[in-house]
Amino acid sequence: MLKWDDDVRDPSELAPKEAKVTDSEIGEALQLVDSMTTDDISGYQDEYRQALEALIEAKAEGR
């Protein structure tokens, strides 16, 4: 609960400071993202979904 005006901060104090980024840094960031990107996701499994479906099925069966 706020009681005094000075308890409220000016929102501009919370804004992030402006960062200076060079073109080479942007290029390196894009290269990094491209190197971490994959089009083949066949090797991944959604284990959370599988466990959730098993839980729902068990509940439906009365377990």
MARNU-950572 format. One line per field, with one value per atom (N, C-alpha, C, O): atom name; residue in one letter; x negated, y, z. Coordinates in Angstrom, 2 decimals, m for minus. Each point is the difference from the previous one (the first is absolute). Last residue first. Example, Ala and Ser with C-alpha at 12.3 -4.5 7.8 and 13.67 -1.06 7.14 Angstrom:
% MARNU-950572
at: c(N; CA; C; O; N; CA; C; O) .
aa: c(s; s; s; s; a; a; a; a) .
x: c(m12.85; m0.82; 0.77; m0.51; 0.22; 0.89; m0.90; m1.04) .
y: c(m2.25; 1.19; 1.09; 1.11; m6.83; 1.19; 1.20; m0.02) .
z: c(7.08; 0.06; 0.73; 0.17; m0.24; 0.00; 0.00; 0.66) .
END
This chain:
% MARNU-950572
at: c(N; CA; C; O; N; CA; C; O; N; CA; C; O; N; CA; C; O; N; CA; C; O; N; CA; C; O; N; CA; C; O; N; CA; C; O; N; CA; C; O; N; CA; C; O; N; CA; C; O; N; CA; C; O; N; CA; C; O; N; CA; C; O; N; CA; C; O; N; CA; C; O; N; CA; C; O; N; CA; C; O; N; CA; C; O; N; CA; C; O; N; CA; C; O; N; CA; C; O; N; CA; C; O; N; CA; C; O; N; CA; C; O; N; CA; C; O; N; CA; C; O; N; CA; C; O; N; CA; C; O; N; CA; C; O; N; CA; C; O; N; CA; C; O; N; CA; C; O; N; CA; C; O; N; CA; C; O; N; CA; C; O; N; CA; C; O; N; CA; C; O; N; CA; C; O; N; CA; C; O; N; CA; C; O; N; CA; C; O; N; CA; C; O; N; CA; C; O; N; CA; C; O; N; CA; C; O; N; CA; C; O; N; CA; C; O; N; CA; C; O; N; CA; C; O; N; CA; C; O; N; CA; C; O; N; CA; C; O; N; CA; C; O; N; CA; C; O; N; CA; C; O; N; CA; C; O; N; CA; C; O; N; CA; C; O; N; CA; C; O; N; CA; C; O; N; CA; C; O; N; CA; C; O) .
aa: c(r; r; r; r; g; g; g; g; e; e; e; e; a; a; a; a; k; k; k; k; a; a; a; a; e; e; e; e; i; i; i; i; l; l; l; l; a; a; a; a; e; e; e; e; l; l; l; l; a; a; a; a; q; q; q; q; r; r; r; r; y; y; y; y; e; e; e; e; d; d; d; d; q; q; q; q; y; y; y; y; g; g; g; g; s; s; s; s; i; i; i; i; d; d; d; d; d; d; d; d; t; t; t; t; t; t; t; t; m; m; m; m; s; s; s; s; d; d; d; d; v; v; v; v; l; l; l; l; q; q; q; q; l; l; l; l; a; a; a; a; e; e; e; e; g; g; g; g; i; i; i; i; e; e; e; e; s; s; s; s; d; d; d; d; t; t; t; t; v; v; v; v; k; k; k; k; a; a; a; a; e; e; e; e; k; k; k; k; p; p; p; p; a; a; a; a; l; l; l; l; e; e; e; e; s; s; s; s; p; p; p; p; d; d; d; d; r; r; r; r; v; v; v; v; d; d; d; d; d; d; d; d; d; d; d; d; w; w; w; w; k; k; k; k; l; l; l; l; m; m; m; m) .
x: c(7.84; m1.19; m0.48; m0.98; 4.71; 0.33; m1.18; 0.19; 0.17; 0.20; 0.30; 0.23; m1.25; 1.19; 0.35; 1.17; m5.18; 1.14; 1.32; 0.97; m4.96; 0.13; 1.20; 0.74; m1.86; 0.52; 0.21; 1.01; m3.06; 1.40; 0.63; 1.13; m5.73; 0.73; 1.49; 0.83; m3.72; 0.07; 0.79; 0.77; m1.67; 0.98; 0.16; 1.11; m4.43; 1.32; 1.09; 1.04; m5.54; 0.33; 1.40; 0.73; m2.40; 0.18; 0.41; 0.91; m2.07; 1.28; 0.30; 1.13; m5.33; 1.05; 1.38; 0.86; m4.70; 0.19; 1.09; 0.70; m2.10; 0.70; 0.35; 1.10; m5.32; 1.28; 0.59; m0.72; m3.25; 0.50; 1.35; 0.80; m3.38; m0.67; 0.50; m0.42; 1.86; 0.52; m0.62; 0.59; m1.10; 0.33; 0.52; 0.60; m3.33; 0.40; 0.23; m0.95; m0.59; 1.27; 0.53; 1.20; m4.47; 0.07; 1.37; 1.01; m4.72; 1.31; m0.08; m0.97; m2.71; 0.74; 1.37; 0.73; m3.73; m0.73; 0.74; m0.22; 1.96; 0.06; m0.70; 0.46; m0.73; 1.36; 0.13; 0.62; m4.72; 0.21; 1.39; 0.15; m1.20; m0.72; 0.22; 0.20; 1.52; 0.78; m0.67; 0.68; m2.98; 1.19; 0.85; 0.51; m4.23; m0.43; 1.19; 0.08; 0.70; m0.34; m0.41; 0.40; 0.32; 1.28; m0.25; 0.72; m4.47; 0.63; 1.34; 0.35; m2.62; m0.69; 0.59; 0.09; 1.46; 0.49; m0.67; 0.63; m0.21; m0.61; 0.58; 0.62; 1.49; m0.37; m0.56; 0.61; 0.90; m0.58; m0.52; m0.84; 4.98; m1.26; m0.48; 0.80; 2.61; m0.23; m1.38; m0.99; 3.91; m0.88; m0.23; 0.00; 4.56; m1.39; m0.79; 0.54; 3.66; m0.28; m1.47; m0.88; 2.99; m0.05; m0.34; m0.28; 0.94; m1.16; m0.19; m1.10; 4.89; m1.17; m1.28; m0.98; 5.28; m0.22; m1.23; m0.60; 1.16; 0.27; m0.30; m1.08; 2.53; m1.14; 0.48; 1.04; 1.21; 0.22; m1.18; m0.32; 0.71; m0.03; 0.12; m0.33; 0.71; m1.36; m0.16; m1.08; 5.26; m0.33; m1.38; m0.20; 2.86; m0.57; m0.35; m0.23; 2.23; 0.55; m0.46; 0.69; 0.14; m0.77; 0.66; 1.23; m1.33; 0.84; m0.91; m0.91) .
y: c(m44.53; m0.21; 1.30; 0.04; m0.89; m0.08; m0.28; m0.33; 1.20; m1.39; m0.20; m1.12; 5.41; m0.43; m1.45; m0.38; 2.20; 0.57; m0.45; m0.29; m0.94; m0.71; 0.51; m0.78; 3.05; m1.35; m0.80; m0.70; 4.88; 0.17; m1.34; m0.26; 0.30; 0.35; 0.13; m0.47; m0.20; m1.23; 0.26; m0.86; 4.56; m0.88; m1.30; m0.52; 3.49; 0.56; m0.87; m0.23; m0.86; m0.27; 0.51; m0.65; 1.60; m1.44; m0.34; m0.80; 5.26; m0.35; m1.49; m0.38; 1.91; 0.55; m0.39; m0.43; m0.63; m0.91; 0.50; m0.80; 1.42; 0.82; m0.90; m0.55; 0.12; m0.54; 0.94; 0.61; m0.70; 0.52; m0.63; m0.29; m0.36; m0.66; 0.44; m0.55; 2.44; m1.35; m0.74; m0.95; 5.54; m0.18; m1.40; m0.25; 3.47; m1.38; m0.18; m0.07; 4.17; m0.24; m1.40; m0.25; 3.90; m1.26; m0.15; 0.43; 3.44; m0.33; m1.31; m0.28; 2.76; m0.75; m0.46; m0.68; 3.38; m1.23; m0.86; m1.21; 5.50; m0.93; m1.32; m1.05; 4.48; m0.51; m1.00; m1.05; 3.26; m0.90; m0.61; m1.21; 4.53; m1.24; m1.02; m1.19; 5.48; m0.72; m1.31; m1.00; 3.84; m0.53; m0.80; m1.07; 3.37; m1.16; m0.63; m1.23; 5.20; m1.08; m1.26; m1.11; 5.00; m0.50; m1.17; m0.99; 3.22; m0.74; m0.58; m1.12; 3.94; m1.29; m0.84; m1.22; 5.64; m0.88; m1.37; m1.02; 3.74; 0.21; m0.98; m1.00; 3.36; m1.28; 0.27; 0.72; 1.80; 0.23; m1.33; m0.64; 1.98; m0.69; 0.30; 0.09; 2.24; m0.25; m0.63; 0.47; m1.21; 0.99; m0.37; m1.17; m0.20; m0.40; 1.11; 0.78; 0.22; m0.29; m0.41; 0.57; 0.98; m1.44; m0.38; m1.17; 5.70; m0.55; m1.49; m0.52; 2.97; 0.21; m0.51; m0.29; 0.32; m1.13; 0.17; m0.99; 3.04; 0.44; m1.17; m0.58; m0.37; 0.39; 0.43; m0.45; 0.40; m0.35; 0.51; 1.18; m0.28; m1.47; m0.46; m1.14; 5.75; m0.43; m1.52; m0.50; 2.64; 0.22; m0.55; m0.55; m1.73; 1.30; 0.08; m1.02; m2.89; 1.04; 1.40; 0.98; m6.52; 1.23; 1.09; 0.13; m5.76; 1.16; 1.24; 0.13) .
z: c(m13.05; 0.84; 0.56; 0.74; m3.96; 1.41; 0.91; 1.17; m6.07; 0.34; 1.48; 0.44; m2.13; m0.72; 0.31; m0.01; 1.68; 0.71; m0.63; 0.69; m2.82; 1.27; 0.78; 0.60; m4.57; m0.30; 1.28; 0.14; 0.22; m0.36; m0.29; 0.41; 0.43; 1.20; m0.28; 0.78; m4.40; 0.81; 1.28; 0.42; m3.17; m0.64; 0.78; 0.12; 1.33; 0.24; m0.62; 0.62; m1.44; 1.41; 0.33; 0.73; m5.02; 0.15; 1.43; 0.21; m1.15; m0.60; 0.16; 0.31; 1.10; 0.86; m0.53; 0.76; m3.28; 1.13; 0.94; 0.62; m5.80; 0.99; 1.17; 0.06; m3.69; 0.46; 1.03; 0.79; m5.18; 1.27; 0.35; m0.90; m3.24; 1.12; 1.37; 1.02; m5.30; 0.15; 1.19; 0.51; m2.62; 1.42; 0.28; 1.05; m4.90; 0.26; 1.50; 0.78; m2.57; m0.67; 0.29; m0.14; 3.06; m0.73; m0.63; 0.57; 1.95; m0.57; m0.74; m0.70; 2.71; 1.02; m0.51; 0.72; m3.33; 0.31; 1.01; 0.06; m1.28; m1.14; 0.30; m0.43; 3.64; m0.08; m1.13; 0.16; 0.21; 1.14; m0.05; 0.20; m3.34; m0.29; 1.11; m0.28; 0.94; m1.02; m0.37; m0.21; 3.13; 0.66; m0.98; 0.34; m2.01; 0.80; 0.71; 0.10; m2.50; m0.91; 0.74; m0.37; 2.85; m0.51; m0.94; 0.04; 1.51; 1.10; m0.44; 0.36; m3.34; 0.09; 1.14; m0.13; m0.51; m1.06; 0.07; m0.29; 4.88; m1.31; m1.01; 0.37; 4.22; m0.60; m1.38; m0.80; 5.78; m1.33; m0.52; 0.63; 3.01; m0.24; m1.42; m0.93; 4.97; m1.42; m0.17; 0.56; 3.95; m0.62; m1.46; m0.35; 3.01; m0.20; m0.69; m0.78; 4.10; m1.40; m0.16; 0.65; 3.47; m0.21; m1.43; m0.28; 1.88; 0.71; m0.30; 0.11; m1.68; m0.85; 0.68; m0.68; 2.93; m0.91; m0.88; m0.43; 5.42; m1.36; m0.95; 0.08; 5.06; m0.84; m1.38; m0.48; 5.65; m1.40; m0.82; 0.02; 4.62; m0.10; m1.45; m0.32; 1.82; m0.30; 0.01; m0.30; 1.43; m1.40; m0.35; m1.09; 5.15; m0.30; m1.48; m0.65; 2.67; 0.84; m0.42; 0.27; m2.12; m0.09; 0.82; 0.00; 0.20; 0.00; 0.00; 0.82) .
END
